[in-house]
């Protein structure tokens, strides 16, 4: 289970330009949308990503993303989960992003992540749009070595189409 609250702050004015406190009865579909499917999204993921409330919902002021051991729509995938995004609904160029995230125990193979892609993802794809991994936990070698809950890898992947000089 992954729970979070998210804020985007404009550095120049130090004012909040957007936030989601997840204090409504349901996920705000004016801001959030879902990647749905079982194609693994380039990572060989074993879950079927759904837009169902069983996999993503609001609970006590938190966004809860829940992985479930189940088959879905006749898929050979043994799990379901949710993959939410703001692409096409909210973007910002400069600022500070804050999130309060509670992550699950990773010993059973879960791999929670919170990341940003460039707003031009739909035009140039990944990795050319750039990627910033804010939180990504889980790694086969760490799980095998029993270190999955002791270390948080951090990385930044940037795709630049112009030389900066």
N, C-alpha and C positions, 0 to 999 in steps of 0.2 A: 504494500500500500504506500502510495506517495501522496503527501499532502502539501499544499503550498498557498501562499499569498504573494502577489507580485506588484511591484511599483516601478514606474519609469520616471526619473527626475531629470529636468532640464538643468544642466550645469550652470548656464549663464544666470538664470533667475533663481536657481535653487528651488524652484517650484515643481510640484508633482504635475506631470502632463498626462498621466494615465495611471490608473491603478485598478486592480480587481481584488476586492476583499473577500470575494466568494460568500457574500452574506445574503444572497437571494435564495429563492427556493430551487433554482436550477442553474446550470451553466449558461452564461449569457451568449447566445448564438449570434449576437451582433458583433461580438469580439472574437469568439472561439469557433473553430471548425475542426474537423477531424480528417486524418488520413485513414481511410478504411481499406482493408484488404489483407491478403495473406501472402504477399509476394516477398516478404522479408526485408524490403526497403534497403537492399544492398548489404545487409548485415547478417543474412542467414537466420533471421529471427524466427522463432518457433511458434509465435502467437499469431492469431488472427486479430487484427486491430478492428475494433467495432466503434460505433457511435452510440452504443447502448448505455443506459444508466447503470446497468450492472457493472460496467467497467469504468465509468467516469461519472461522478456525481458530487453534489455539494453536501457536506455533513458538518454541522457545528461550525460554520464559517471557514471551512477548508475545502479545497478541491481534492477529491480522493480519486486516484487512478488505481484501479484494482485488477491485478492479474488473477485469472481464474483457470483452474485445470478443468477444461471441458472442450469438446469438439463443437464447432459452430458451422452451420450451413453445409454440412457434409464434408468439410475441409479435413485434410489429414493432419492439420495443426492440432496439437494437444492442449493448447492454451488460448485464452482470449485476453485482451488488454485494450488500452486506448492510447491513441497518439493524437494529442491536441496541438493546434497551431493557431497563430493569429495572421498568417500570410494572407494578404489581400484585404485585411480588415484593420490592422494597426501596424504602424512602423514608426521608428524614430531614427534620426541620424546621429545625434550627439546626446550624451546624458549618462546617467547612472542607473543601472538596473539592480533592484534589490528583490530578493525572494527569500521567504522562510520555507524551508523544505525539510520534511522528515522522510527519511528513506528507510526501506525495509532491511531486514537481515538478508545479506547477500549469499549466505552459504548454500542456498538451494538453487543458485544459478540466475537469480534476478539481476537485471542490469539497468537500473534507473538512470535517466539522463535528462538534463535541462540544457538546451542549447539554442543558439540563434543562427539563422542563415541570413544572407543578404536579401534585401527586398527585391532584387533582380533574379531571384531563383527561378521564376517561371520563364525568364528569357534566356538565361545562360546555363542553368542547371548547376549541379554540385560537381566539383568543388569550386568552379569558377566564380560562384556568387560569394564565396567565403563562408567560414564557419567559426563560431566561437563556442567552445564547450565550457559552459559555466559549471556544470556538475555532470560527471559521467563516472559511475561506479560500477565495477564488475569487470572481470578479466579472467579468462579461463585459467591462466597460470596462477593468478592470485587465489582463485577459488580452490584450485588443486593444492596449493601450498598452505591453505588455511589462513591467508592474509587478507581476504576480501573485505572484512569489516574493520581493518586497521589502517587502510590507506585510501586516499582520494586522489586519483590521477587528475592532473590539470593539463590542458593543452589548448593551443589556439591555432587554427588553420585558416590562412587568409589566401584568397585568390585575387590577384591584382591584374587588371587588363592593361594598365598604363604604368610606365616607369615614373617613379616619383623622384624629382631631382632638385 
